[in-house]
């Protein structure tokens, strides 16, 4: 919930993202919880779509290759500064829905991350198909989306969510893009009551600083009991495997240099 609000809030209200840096710093425990949930599925060559200012990126590096991408020029500037001295970390503007942005990325990764992005896109199938093309055979797409249309309210409207997903809808979307769904699980049940109260009953467009700090303070306890709550989490995480014939692993050879050229030419 917290990372979701933070990243989207920058896109809408803060051209430079300056006001968010302190919030991201204060949300370290939440971001670590999310990173820990995703980490078992993350491989050695990673494409992160919609990396923002790198709250997940920083948790998953170093890797053999990590390409952090976004469409926001200010985030890209921040990520390029962060990548200095990290030869394995590359930065590139990538629009998830544009096939041309993936032409030189085809078959280059064993993992693609799409975290709190799919629900904003008008063409989810194009985004998932592009992710599929970027993976080698056996590679994994990790997708996180908001769960349960019953929770859709003012918070979602403020964040410009197209919808909130059901497990069935997310599975069908992944399978339509030719992924074999390895697992789907929910995340962050503890925040569901707060999301409902703020977004459905009170009509709020964002969370208060007090709520954010309280969530962060309680995070160690929340992590221990989260799976015990009888309702669904506010997010769904799906891991899909590319099983279609893909490029051989040998295409990895020299790809770091190719990507370096692409990234440097885009700056």
C-alpha positions in Angstrom: 0.0 0.0 0.0 2.6 2.5 1.0 5.0 2.0 -1.9 2.1 2.0 -4.2 0.9 5.4 -3.0 4.3 6.9 -2.9 5.3 6.0 -6.5 2.0 7.0 -8.1 1.8 10.2 -6.1 5.1 11.4 -7.6 3.8 10.8 -11.1 0.8 13.0 -10.5 1.9 15.8 -8.3 5.7 16.2 -8.1 7.5 16.9 -11.3 10.9 16.3 -9.7 10.1 13.8 -7.0 12.0 15.8 -4.4 9.3 15.6 -1.7 9.2 11.8 -2.0 12.8 11.0 -1.1 12.2 11.5 2.6 9.0 9.4 2.5 10.8 6.6 0.7 13.5 6.7 3.3 10.9 6.5 6.1 9.2 3.5 4.3 12.3 1.3 4.4 10.6 -1.4 6.4 7.6 -1.6 4.0 9.9 -1.6 1.0 12.0 -4.3 2.5 8.9 -6.4 3.1 7.9 -6.1 -0.5 11.4 -6.8 -1.7 11.6 -9.9 0.5 8.3 -11.2 -1.0 9.7 -10.8 -4.5 13.3 -11.8 -4.1 12.9 -15.6 -4.3 11.6 -15.2 -7.8 14.3 -12.7 -9.1 17.1 -14.1 -11.2 20.5 -12.8 -12.3 19.5 -10.6 -15.3 16.7 -8.3 -14.5 14.6 -5.7 -16.3 12.5 -3.6 -14.0 9.8 -1.6 -15.7 8.6 1.5 -13.8 11.5 1.6 -11.4 10.7 5.0 -10.1 13.6 6.2 -8.0 14.8 2.7 -7.2 13.2 1.6 -3.9 13.2 -2.0 -5.2 16.2 -1.6 -7.5 18.5 -0.9 -4.5 17.4 -4.1 -2.9 18.1 -6.4 -5.8 21.5 -5.3 -6.9 24.2 -6.2 -7.6 23.2 -8.7 -10.3 24.9 -9.9 -13.5 22.8 -7.3 -15.3 20.1 -5.0 -14.0 18.2 -2.6 -16.3 16.1 -0.1 -14.4 13.6 1.7 -16.7 10.9 4.3 -16.5 9.1 6.8 -18.7 9.6 9.8 -16.3 12.6 11.8 -17.2 13.2 13.0 -13.7 13.3 9.4 -12.4 15.6 8.5 -15.2 18.0 11.3 -14.2 17.9 10.1 -10.6 18.5 6.5 -11.6 21.4 7.4 -13.9 23.1 9.3 -11.0 22.5 6.3 -8.7 24.0 3.9 -11.3 27.4 5.7 -11.3 30.0 3.3 -10.1 27.7 0.3 -10.7 28.7 -1.2 -14.1 26.0 -3.9 -13.8 23.2 -1.3 -13.4 21.9 0.3 -16.6 19.2 2.8 -17.1 16.9 3.2 -20.1 13.6 4.8 -21.0 11.1 2.0 -21.7 7.4 2.3 -22.2 5.8 -1.0 -21.3 3.2 -0.8 -24.1 5.5 0.1 -27.0 7.0 -2.9 -28.9 9.7 -0.8 -30.4 11.2 -0.1 -27.0 11.7 -3.9 -26.6 13.3 -4.7 -30.0 16.9 -4.7 -28.7 15.8 -6.2 -25.4 14.4 -9.4 -26.9 15.6 -12.5 -25.1 18.1 -10.6 -22.8 16.6 -11.3 -19.3 15.7 -14.1 -17.0 13.4 -11.8 -14.9 11.1 -8.9 -15.7 9.5 -6.9 -12.9 6.3 -5.0 -13.4 5.3 -3.6 -9.9 2.2 -1.4 -9.6 2.3 -0.5 -13.3 -0.2 -2.8 -15.1 -3.3 -1.3 -13.6 -2.4 2.1 -15.1 -2.0 0.9 -18.7 -4.6 1.1 -21.3 -3.3 -2.0 -23.2 -2.3 -4.6 -20.6 -1.9 -7.3 -23.2 0.7 -5.3 -25.1 2.7 -4.8 -21.9 2.6 -8.5 -21.0 3.5 -9.5 -24.6 6.5 -7.1 -24.5 7.6 -8.6 -21.2 7.4 -12.0 -22.7 9.6 -11.0 -25.6 12.3 -9.7 -23.3 12.6 -13.0 -21.5 14.6 -16.1 -22.3 12.9 -19.5 -22.3 12.3 -20.3 -18.7 12.5 -16.7 -17.6 10.0 -15.2 -15.2 7.7 -12.2 -15.3 6.8 -10.9 -11.8 3.7 -8.7 -11.8 2.2 -6.9 -8.8 -1.3 -5.3 -9.1 -3.9 -4.0 -6.7 -6.5 -6.7 -5.7 -10.3 -6.7 -5.3 -12.6 -4.4 -7.2 -14.6 -4.2 -4.0 -11.9 -2.0 -2.5 -11.9 0.4 -5.5 -12.6 4.0 -4.3 -11.2 7.5 -4.1 -7.7 6.3 -3.4 -7.7 4.3 -6.7 -9.2 7.2 -8.6 -6.6 9.5 -7.3 -3.9 7.0 -8.3 -5.5 6.7 -11.7 -6.1 3.0 -11.5 -7.9 1.5 -14.4 -9.2 -1.3 -12.2 -8.3 -3.6 -9.3 -7.7 -7.2 -10.3 -9.1 -10.6 -9.2 -6.9 -13.6 -9.1 -8.9 -15.1 -12.0 -8.5 -11.9 -14.1 -4.7 -11.7 -13.5 -4.2 -15.4 -14.3 -6.2 -15.0 -17.5 -4.2 -12.0 -18.6 -0.9 -13.7 -17.9 -2.0 -16.9 -19.8 -3.3 -14.8 -22.7 0.3 -13.5 -23.1 1.6 -17.1 -23.2 2.9 -17.3 -19.7 2.5 -20.4 -17.6 1.5 -19.1 -14.2 3.8 -20.6 -11.7 2.2 -19.0 -8.6 -0.2 -16.2 -7.6 -0.3 -15.0 -4.0 -1.7 -12.0 -2.2 0.3 -9.4 -0.4 -0.4 -7.0 2.5 -3.7 -8.1 4.1 -3.1 -5.9 7.0 -3.6 -2.7 5.0 -7.0 -3.8 3.5 -9.2 -2.3 6.3 -7.3 1.0 6.1 -7.6 1.1 2.3 -11.4 0.4 2.6 -11.9 3.0 5.3 -9.8 5.7 3.6 -10.9 5.1 0.0 -14.5 3.9 0.4 -15.9 5.4 3.6 -13.9 8.6 4.0 -13.3 9.4 0.3 -9.7 10.4 0.9 -7.2 10.8 -1.9 -4.1 10.0 0.1 -2.9 8.7 3.4 -1.8 11.0 6.2 1.8 11.2 7.4 0.6 9.8 10.7 -0.9 6.7 9.0 2.3 6.2 7.0 4.5 6.5 10.1 2.2 4.2 12.1 2.3 1.6 9.4 6.1 1.8 9.3 6.4 1.6 13.1 4.2 -1.5 13.3 5.8 -3.2 10.3 7.7 -5.9 12.3 4.4 -7.0 13.9 2.5 -6.7 10.7 4.8 -9.0 8.9 4.4 -11.7 11.6 0.6 -11.7 11.6 -0.3 -10.6 8.0 -1.0 -14.1 6.7 -3.4 -14.8 9.6 -6.1 -12.2 8.6 -9.1 -13.9 7.0 -9.5 -11.4 4.2 -7.6 -10.8 0.9 -4.5 -8.7 0.6 -4.6 -5.3 -1.2 -2.2 -6.6 -3.8 -1.7 -9.7 -5.9 1.6 -11.0 -7.1 1.8 -13.3 -10.1 4.9 -15.1 -11.3 4.6 -16.3 -14.9 7.2 -18.5 -16.8 8.0 -18.2 -20.5 7.7 -21.6 -21.9 7.5 -20.8 -25.6 10.6 -21.3 -27.7 12.9 -18.4 -26.9 16.4 -17.3 -27.7 19.2 -19.5 -26.4 21.1 -18.5 -23.3 24.1 -17.8 -25.6 22.4 -14.5 -26.6 23.5 -13.1 -23.3 27.0 -12.9 -24.6 27.9 -9.3 -25.4 24.4 -8.0 -24.4 25.8 -5.9 -21.6 27.9 -3.9 -24.1 24.8 -3.6 -26.4 22.7 -2.3 -23.5 25.4 0.0 -22.4 25.5 1.6 -25.9 21.7 1.9 -25.9 21.6 3.5 -22.5 24.4 5.9 -23.2 22.8 7.0 -26.5 19.5 7.7 -24.8 21.0 10.1 -22.2 
